[in-house]
Amino acid sequence: MRRRSFLSTGGAVAASAALPGWAQAQQASPGIDTATKTVTVGAFTPISGPVPFYTILTHAAESCFKWANETNALNGWKINYVTYDDGYEPARSVAVTRRLVEENKIFALAAATGTAQSVAVIPYAKEVGLPMIGPIGGATALFSERLVYPLLPDYGWSAAANLDYAFNGLNASRVALLWENDELGRSAQRGFDLHMSTNKKTPAESIPFEVRNTDFTPHVRRLANAKAEVVVLFGSNANLAAALKAAERIGYEAKWMAPFFTADPTTRKLAGSLLDGVYFSSWLLPVTSDDSDVKAYRDNVGKYYPNDPIGVFGLNGWSNGALFVKGFQMLLASGKPLTRANLVDVMETMTNQNVGGARNVSFKAGDHRGARQEGILQAAADGTFKLVREFRPYPAEVFDAKLA
């Protein structure tokens, strides 16, 4: 595994017992070095595998932590960020997390990349009492655990937001779903189907695909045969680009919609002009915003990773890193011992906070829904992504549905 760390730190002491697997609550947890005022956190990231460009997310989170260190955002404390390659394979994500806990003595996972990967880690995190702050994924399972604080929305909510715009913004009657056959896609399918049912409609098609799929010709032929007017695709940037290319090859014309993380220059690089006109739901402010938090993202990623594109994808990583920064600020301000248990407690008091490019982020006991609204963006021929519908709450029947 490849490891990356930008600040060294010393050892740590015992964990807290407020949740299963924790030791005395009045002692500092692993990852806390009071002598150097350093907190060590970690993440898994796909340097290898099918989506190596997802490391843009990790670069952005790391840039956020460097920015926090340099601006003294944590009142003298520094963040040490350790990451290892997991190849975007859930089993390897668990192995990486175990290594981070046992060898690097991390205080928490912070901005770890992957939906299925984060879900796979939950049982081990519960076993050792490890907080998961800002997992970069949108599966339903991430919202039902006390240790997990997702900033991203459930992809089911996003899929419903896309479908709602297809019905009411694009006036479509035949809408299909093309979904990645893992936790990401299944969560999207749940919200899509529920909103379909609420509107007393049925999908024109609902087609799963594997994350490593590169040829979407059979899938697109099914969409064409079903006469789908709008296709909502939930998968990677590479999946969206491949599907658009397949549609061009067979002459299938439809309007396409996708989740926020594909509204990014990385997708433009893969799809070229085929991306023009595609719609995306987004829970983040536009990357071109004059907002100070978004400007900090642009300036610092440009400083530390000048070859990475500035886009929604990177702002996502920055914002999930910023969630740990915000949570640790709150823990320091609380005056409580620096334990994993107390971090979990203070995270549940976060109310209407600005976190990176997200706004009005709130958590409370029994409700770990962070982002609560989305707007609709559209890819323009000049390479930008323009807001074509203002932010609105998610369809209520999906947002308020009982999570599995």
C-alpha positions in Angstrom: 0.0 0.0 0.0 1.2 3.5 -0.7 1.2 5.8 2.3 1.1 9.6 2.4 1.5 11.8 5.5 2.4 15.5 5.6 3.1 16.0 9.3 4.8 13.5 11.7 3.4 12.9 15.1 4.2 10.9 18.2 2.4 8.1 20.0 -1.0 8.2 21.6 -2.6 6.9 24.7 -5.7 4.9 25.6 -9.2 5.2 24.0 -12.5 6.1 25.6 -15.3 3.8 26.7 -18.3 5.8 26.0 -19.1 3.5 23.0 -18.2 -0.2 22.5 -14.5 -0.9 22.4 -13.5 2.4 24.1 -11.4 2.9 27.3 -11.6 5.5 30.0 -13.4 8.6 28.8 -11.2 11.0 30.8 -8.0 9.9 29.0 -6.9 11.2 25.6 -7.7 8.8 22.7 -5.2 7.4 20.2 -4.1 10.0 17.7 -3.9 12.8 20.3 -0.3 14.0 21.1 -0.7 16.7 23.7 3.1 17.3 23.8 3.2 18.5 20.2 -0.5 19.4 20.0 -1.0 17.1 17.0 -4.1 15.1 16.1 -3.5 12.3 13.6 -6.4 11.3 11.3 -6.4 9.0 8.3 -8.1 7.8 5.1 -8.2 5.3 2.4 -7.9 6.6 -1.2 -7.9 4.9 -4.7 -4.4 5.7 -6.0 -4.8 2.5 -8.1 -7.8 0.8 -9.5 -10.7 1.9 -11.7 -10.9 5.5 -10.5 -7.4 6.8 -9.7 -8.6 10.4 -10.4 -10.6 10.2 -7.2 -7.3 11.0 -5.4 -8.3 14.6 -6.3 -10.7 14.3 -3.4 -7.8 13.3 -1.0 -5.6 16.0 -2.4 -8.3 18.6 -1.6 -8.9 17.3 1.9 -5.2 17.3 2.6 -5.0 20.9 1.3 -7.8 21.8 3.7 -5.8 20.3 6.6 -2.6 22.2 5.5 -4.6 25.4 5.3 -6.0 24.8 8.8 -2.5 24.2 10.1 -1.1 27.3 8.5 -3.9 29.6 9.5 -3.9 28.3 13.1 -7.6 27.3 12.7 -7.2 24.9 15.6 -5.8 27.2 18.2 -2.2 25.8 18.1 -3.2 22.3 17.2 -2.0 20.7 13.9 -3.5 17.9 11.8 -1.4 15.0 10.7 -3.1 13.2 7.7 -2.1 9.7 6.8 -3.5 8.0 3.7 -3.0 4.6 2.0 -4.1 3.3 -1.4 -7.0 0.8 -1.3 -7.5 0.4 -5.1 -11.2 1.3 -4.6 -11.8 -2.2 -3.2 -13.9 -2.4 -0.1 -12.0 -5.3 1.4 -8.8 -3.4 1.0 -10.5 -0.3 2.6 -11.1 -2.4 5.7 -7.4 -3.5 5.7 -6.2 0.0 5.3 -8.4 1.2 8.2 -7.1 -1.5 10.4 -3.6 -0.5 9.6 -4.3 3.2 10.3 -5.7 2.2 13.7 -3.1 -0.3 14.7 0.0 1.2 13.2 -0.7 5.0 12.9 -3.0 5.2 16.0 -5.4 7.6 14.2 -8.0 9.6 16.2 -10.6 9.3 13.4 -11.1 8.6 9.7 -11.5 11.9 7.9 -12.6 12.3 4.3 -12.1 8.7 3.3 -13.0 8.0 -0.3 -15.8 5.7 -1.6 -19.4 4.8 -0.8 -19.1 1.0 -0.8 -15.7 1.3 0.8 -17.0 3.4 3.7 -19.9 1.1 4.3 -17.6 -1.9 4.4 -15.5 -0.2 7.1 -18.4 0.4 9.5 -18.4 -2.9 11.4 -14.7 -2.5 12.2 -15.1 1.1 13.1 -17.8 0.1 15.6 -15.6 -2.6 17.0 -12.8 -0.2 17.9 -15.0 3.0 18.4 -13.5 4.9 15.5 -15.4 8.1 14.4 -15.9 8.4 10.6 -16.0 12.1 9.8 -17.0 13.1 6.3 -16.9 9.8 4.5 -17.0 10.7 0.8 -20.0 8.5 -0.2 -23.8 8.7 -0.2 -25.1 5.3 0.9 -28.1 5.0 3.1 -26.1 2.9 5.6 -23.9 5.8 6.4 -26.7 7.8 8.0 -27.8 5.2 10.5 -24.6 4.8 12.7 -23.7 7.1 15.6 -20.0 7.0 14.7 -20.5 8.2 11.1 -21.0 11.8 10.1 -21.6 12.1 6.4 -21.6 15.5 4.8 -22.7 14.2 1.4 -26.4 13.5 1.0 -27.8 10.0 0.6 -27.7 9.3 -3.1 -31.3 8.3 -2.8 -32.1 11.9 -2.0 -30.0 13.1 -5.0 -31.6 10.7 -7.4 -35.0 11.9 -6.3 -33.9 15.5 -6.8 -32.8 14.6 -10.3 -36.1 12.8 -11.0 -38.1 15.7 -9.7 -36.3 18.0 -12.1 -36.8 15.6 -15.0 -40.6 15.7 -14.3 -41.1 19.3 -13.4 -38.1 21.1 -15.1 -37.7 19.1 -18.2 -41.4 17.9 -18.5 -40.3 14.4 -19.2 -42.7 11.4 -18.8 -40.3 8.5 -19.6 -37.3 8.6 -17.3 -34.8 5.8 -16.9 -32.2 5.0 -14.2 -28.7 3.6 -15.0 -27.1 2.7 -11.7 -23.8 1.3 -10.4 -24.3 -2.1 -8.9 -23.0 -1.3 -5.4 -24.0 0.7 -2.4 -23.9 4.0 -4.3 -26.2 2.8 -7.1 -28.6 0.9 -4.8 -29.1 3.9 -2.6 -29.9 6.0 -5.8 -32.3 3.3 -6.9 -34.1 3.4 -3.6 -34.8 7.1 -3.8 -35.5 7.0 -7.5 -38.1 4.2 -7.1 -39.7 5.9 -4.1 -40.2 9.2 -5.9 -41.5 7.4 -9.0 -44.0 5.6 -6.8 -45.1 8.9 -5.2 -45.7 10.3 -8.6 -47.6 7.1 -9.6 -45.2 6.4 -12.4 -42.8 3.6 -13.4 -39.3 3.8 -14.7 -38.9 3.6 -18.5 -35.9 1.3 -17.6 -33.8 0.6 -14.5 -30.4 -0.9 -15.5 -27.5 -1.9 -13.2 -23.9 -1.9 -14.4 -20.6 -2.9 -12.8 -18.2 -0.1 -11.6 -15.4 -1.3 -14.0 -17.8 -1.4 -17.0 -16.3 0.4 -20.0 -18.8 -0.5 -22.8 -22.3 0.8 -22.3 -23.6 -0.1 -25.7 -26.0 -2.9 -24.5 -27.3 -0.7 -21.7 -27.9 2.3 -24.1 -29.7 0.0 -26.6 -32.1 -0.9 -23.9 -32.6 2.8 -23.1 -33.3 3.5 -26.7 -35.7 0.6 -27.0 -37.5 1.9 -23.9 -37.8 5.4 -25.5 -36.4 7.0 -22.4 -36.5 10.8 -22.8 -34.3 11.4 -19.7 -31.6 9.1 -18.3 -30.5 9.5 -14.7 -27.0 7.9 -14.3 -25.5 7.2 -10.9 -21.9 6.1 -11.3 -18.4 7.4 -11.7 -17.2 10.2 -14.0 -15.8 7.4 -16.3 -19.1 5.6 -16.4 -20.9 8.8 -17.4 -18.4 9.5 -20.2 -18.6 5.9 -21.5 -22.4 6.0 -21.5 -22.4 9.3 -23.4 -20.0 7.9 -26.0 -22.1 4.8 -26.4 -25.2 6.9 -27.0 -23.4 8.9 -29.6 -22.2 5.7 -31.4 -25.7 4.3 -31.8 -27.4 7.7 -32.4 -29.5 7.6 -29.2 -30.7 11.1 -28.2 -31.9 11.8 -24.7 -31.3 14.3 -21.9 -28.8 13.0 -19.3 -28.6 13.7 -15.6 -26.0 12.7 -13.0 -24.9 13.4 -9.4 -22.9 16.4 -8.3 -19.5 14.8 -8.3 -19.6 14.3 -12.1 -20.1 18.0 -12.7 -16.4 18.4 -12.8 -13.5 19.1 -15.2 -12.4 15.5 -14.9 -15.6 14.4 -16.6 -15.1 17.0 -19.3 -11.7 15.6 -20.0 -13.2 12.1 -20.4 -16.3 13.1 -22.3 -15.3 16.2 -24.2 -18.2 18.1 -25.9 -20.6 15.2 -25.2 -20.9 16.6 -21.7 -22.6 19.8 -23.1 -26.1 20.0 -21.8 -25.9 17.3 -19.2 -27.7 18.2 -15.9 -26.4 17.5 -12.4 -27.9 17.9 -8.9 -25.5 19.6 -6.4 -25.4 20.2 -2.7 -22.3 22.4 -3.0 -22.0 26.1 -3.8 -20.7 26.8 -7.3 -16.9 26.5 -7.5 -16.7 30.0 -9.0 -18.5 31.5 -5.9 -17.0 34.5 -4.2 -17.7 32.8 -0.8 -14.6 32.9 1.4 -14.7 29.2 2.1 -14.9 28.3 -1.6 -12.1 30.8 -2.4 -9.9 29.1 0.2 -10.5 25.9 -1.6 -9.5 27.4 -5.0 -6.4 29.2 -3.6 -5.0 26.3 -1.6 -5.6 23.4 -4.0 -4.0 25.7 -6.6 -1.1 26.1 -4.3 -0.5 22.5 -3.2 -1.8 20.6 -6.2 -1.5 23.0 -9.2 -2.1 20.2 -11.6 -5.4 19.2 -10.1 -8.5 20.7 -11.8 -10.5 23.2 -9.8 -14.1 21.8 -9.7 -17.0 20.4 -7.8 -15.1 17.1 -7.3 -12.3 18.9 -5.5 -14.6 21.1 -3.5 -16.3 17.9 -2.3 -13.0 16.6 -0.9 -12.2 20.0 0.7 -15.6 20.3 2.3 -15.4 16.8 3.8 -12.0 17.7 5.2 -13.4 20.9 6.6 -16.0 18.9 8.4 -13.3 17.3 10.6 -11.7 20.8 11.1 -15.1 22.1 12.3 -15.7 19.2 14.5 -12.3 19.4 16.2 -12.7 23.1 16.6 -15.9 22.4 18.5 -14.2 19.7 20.6 -11.4 22.1 21.6 -13.9 24.8 22.4 -16.0 22.5 24.6 -13.1 22.0 27.1 -13.8 18.3 27.2 -11.0 15.7 27.1 -9.9 15.0 23.6 -11.4 11.6 23.2 -13.1 9.9 20.3 -16.3 9.7 22.4 -16.3 13.4 23.1 -15.8 14.1 19.4 -18.9 12.1 18.6 -20.8 14.0 21.3 -19.9 17.5 20.0 -20.6 16.5 16.4 -24.2 15.8 17.4 -24.5 19.5 18.5 -23.4 21.0 15.1 -26.3 23.2 13.9 -26.6 25.3 10.7 -22.8 25.5 10.2 -21.0 26.6 7.0 -18.6 23.7 6.1 -16.5 24.3 3.1 -18.9 24.6 0.1 -21.9 23.3 2.1 -24.3 25.5 4.1 -26.6 24.9 7.0 -25.0 21.6 8.0 -26.6 20.1 11.1 -26.3 16.9 13.1 -28.2 15.8 16.2 -28.8 12.6 18.0 -30.6 10.1 15.7 -30.3 12.5 12.7 -26.9 12.5 10.9 -28.2 14.1 7.7 -25.8 16.9 6.9 -26.7 18.4 3.5 -30.4 19.0 3.1 -30.9 20.8 -0.2 -29.7 20.6 -3.8 -29.7 22.8 -6.9 -29.5 21.8 -10.5 -26.4 22.6 -12.6 -25.9 22.2 -16.4 -22.7 21.7 -18.3 -22.1 24.6 -20.7 -20.1 24.6 -23.9 -17.6 27.0 -22.4 -16.6 24.3 -19.9 -18.4 25.8 -16.9 -21.3 24.4 -14.9 -24.2 26.8 -14.5 -26.9 26.8 -11.9 -30.2 26.4 -13.7 -32.4 25.8 -10.7 -31.9 27.2 -7.2 -31.4 25.1 -4.2 -34.5 23.3 -2.9 -35.2 20.8 -0.2 -35.2 17.2 -1.3 -38.5 15.5 -2.0 -40.0 15.0 1.4 -41.2 11.4 1.0 -37.6 10.4 0.2 -35.7 12.7 2.6 -37.9 11.6 5.5 -38.1 8.0 4.7 -36.9 5.6 7.4 -33.3 4.7 6.7 -32.3 1.1 6.6 
